[in-house]
Structures are given as structure tokens and as C-alpha cells.
């Protein structure tokens, strides 16, 4: 078990539902999987590869935007509604998506008529959806995201362009600037490796365990420089 969990597990309760968010390529799924292992918890994953419209969307956004969004919306709400069924058996759940983020993508990609239809479906499907106890929002510059996307070589992501990522990152900043539905931990993920660097991961996990309210900022690189 993690050193941070060893220190704090007896002192205070763990967050029941942790969401990791951020733009494509920032490392949210990697971090979510490691958090789930630390907590011994179940995971909710976006599973983008299951969306049959996604590759068409990246090739031509206008032609496939609506079915892409509706598929993701139904997939994500179905997963979230299953949370209530396993509450008794899993004290912590970790997800690599925030359902409100789904609307962020819809606003970027749909025209006005499509967005009206999407909003109607969204309102019906998200009734009684559980709110997270903590959201971890990962940030990184567009050039870093593009390099990570290129390095991992996912087929449907080869169509992603810098201009689209720029719009997406700006939308994330605006969204989380106003977000207040749960405690928020904003993390500079530009120069860190949560998958393989145990020290950086442990520092973040400590923050996850300690964040219970409000908005907090975490820059592991700056913290390491101060400690050096």
C-alpha cells in the first residue's frame, strides 16, 4: 500500500468518488488507474475505443459530431448509474471522466440545433447522477499534449490537430474556472510522470487524501525544487 495512504488512512476517511479530468493526452487515464490500484477500488473508464463514431469524428468533425457525443453521453451515464449498485462493496471509486465535461465537448462541436437536441437528452440522462467527492484536473500545454498523443500512437487520434487541442484546452480552463460542484485539485502535469515516478505520484496522492473542500493547486516540480 502507498506510504501516503498508510499515513492518512486511519486519520480521516478516504474520498468516496474521485474523478480525474483534463484534455486528451494529459495523462488522466494513467493517473486514474494508479489511484484505483492504490485504493484497491473499481474504475470507470471513458473507453473511447468503444465509440464507433470517434474515428469518423476526428477525420471530419462536422459529419460525426452528434452521434459521437450521444454515444459518449449514454456510455458515461450508464456507468455512473451503476455506482449506486456497488456503494456497499467499494468504499472508493475512481473515474477518468466528469459527466459535466461531456457538455463541454458538445458545445465545441455541435451546431445550435444539434446542441438543443443534445441538451434535452443530457438533462434526462443525468438526473440523480452522483457527484464526485474530489475532482483532479490535470493541465499541460498543447505542445506537450501533441507530443504525448503522437508517442502513444492511438489510431483514431492521428487526426487531432493543434488548433482543436487549443480550443479544447481553453474550454477546460473556462469550465474549471467556474466549477464548484466538488472540491477541485488543479495539477500542473507538464513535466511529471505519474506512471513511473513514485516520488511524484506519492506527493500527488498525499494531496488527494488531504483535499476535502475548496480549490487547490499542485505543482510537483516546483515543490521538489523547494525541497532540494
N, C-alpha and C positions, 0 to 999 in steps of 0.2 A: 504493500500500500504506500501511497505517496507520503513524503515527510510532512507536507502541509496538512494533509488530512489527518495524519497521526496527531499533530499538534492541536488541531481545532475541532476534531470530531466530537470530543467529549465536552467542549466548552460551549458550543452552540449548535443548533440544528443546521443541516445542510439545506441548500435551496432545493425545493421540490421539482421545479421545472426550469431548466437552463436552456436558453436559445443562443446560438452563435450565428451572427449575421455579418454581411459585408458583400462587396461586389465580387464578380466572377474572378477567380484566380487568387483571392486574398488568403485562402487557407482555412476557410470556415469549416469545411467537412473534416479536414485533417485534425483541427483542434477539437471539434465536437467528438470525434472518435476517441481521441486521447482522454478527454474529460469523462466520457462514458466508461472507459476502462478504469479510470481512477475511482469513480464512484460505484463501479460494478453495476451500471444501470442500462436500461433499454435505450435504444436510439430511434429517432425519427429522422429519416434522410430524404432529401429532395428527390433523389433517384431520377435525375434529369434524363438519363439514358432510356428510361421507360416511356418518355414522351415521344410519340411517333411523328409529331409535327415540328420538333425542335430544329432538326437539320434544315428543313424547308424554311423555317423562320430565319435562320442565320444566312441562308442563301438569298432570300427575298422577304424582308420583314413584313411588307405590306400584305403579301398574299397569304401568310400563315399566322399572323399575329393573334387573331381572335381564337382559333382553335388551340393554339399553343397556350394561351393564357387560361382558357377554360379547363383544359386538361390539367394544368398545374393546380388550379384552384380546387378542382374536385379531388385530386390526389391528396393535396395537403389537408383539406378539411376532413377528409375521411380518416387520415392518420390521427389528427388532433382529437377527433371524437372518440377514438379508441383509447385515449389516455384515461378517461373515466373508468374504463373497464379494468385497468391494471393498477389503479392507485394503491390498492391494498397490498400488492406484491412488490412494487418498485418504489422505494422512497424517493428516488431521483430519476428524472427522465431528461435526456439531452436531445435537442433538435438542431439541425443546421439550417433552419428557416424560421422566419417570423411571418405569420399569416398576413399581417398588415402590409408587409413588404410586397405581397402579391399585387396589391393595388398600385404600388409604385411603378412596377413594370407595365401594368395595364395603361397607366397614364402616359407612359413614354411611347407606347407602340400602337395604341388603338385610336381610330378616328372617333369623332363625337358620338355617332350613332352606335358604334361598337362598344364604346365606353359606357353609354347608358344601359345597354343590354348587360354588359359585364357587371355593372354596379347592382342591378336588380338580382342577378344570380348570387353575387358576393353577399349581399345583405341577407338573403335567405339561408345560404350555406354556413355562414359564420355565427349564427345565433348560438349563444351558450358555449362558444369556444373558450377553453381555458386560457387564461393569461399567464405568461411566464413569471417566475419569481425573480429572474435576472436575465437581462439581455447583454451579451458580449458583442460589441460592434467592432470589427476589425477594419482598419484603414490602411491603404497603401497607394502610392502614386500610380498613374496609368501606365507609365513605362515599366514599372515593376510587375504589374498585373499582366501586361502583354508578354513579358519575358517568361513568367510562370506558366501562362497558358500555352505558349509555344513549347516550353520544356516538357509539359506533361502530355502533349500530343493527342488530345481527345479529338476524334474525327470531326464531330459537329461543331467544335469550337474554332476550327481553322478559318471560318468566315468572319470571326469577330474583328472589328476594326477599332482603331484608337478613338475615332470620333464617337462611336457608340459607347465605348467604355467611359469616355469623358462625360458624356451626358448621364450615364448611369451613376458614376461616382458623385456628380453634382446632385443628382436626385437623392442619393443616400444621405449626403450631408444635410440637405434641406429637410429630409424626413426625420432624421435623428435630432436635428436642432429643435424640433417641436415635440419629439416623442416624450411622453410622460406616463405611459401606461404601466411601466415596471421600472425597477432600478436598472441603471444603464452603466456599463463599464466600457469606455471607449479606449481601444488599444491601437497603438502605432505598431503595425505588423510589417513595416518596411524591411527591416534588417534582422528579423528574428526567425528562428526555425523551431517551432513548437513540436515538430515531429521527432527531431533527433537531438536537440539541445535540452538536456534535462534541467539544467540550472534555469534557463529562461522559462521553461514550462512550469517549474515549481514556483517561480515568482508570480506567474500569472495565476496559477491555481490558488495561491495564497490570497490574491486579490478577489478571486471568485468566491472563496469561502468567507471573506470578510465584508463583501459588499451586500448591504441589506436595504439600503434606501438611497435615493438621490442619484446624482450623476457624478461619475468618477472618471479620471483619465490615467492611463497607464502606459509608460514608455520604458520598456525593459532596458533598452540600450542606454538611455540617459541615467537610469538607476544604477546600472553596472559601472558606468563611468564615475558616478559619485562614490561608489563603494570601493573603487580601485585605489 
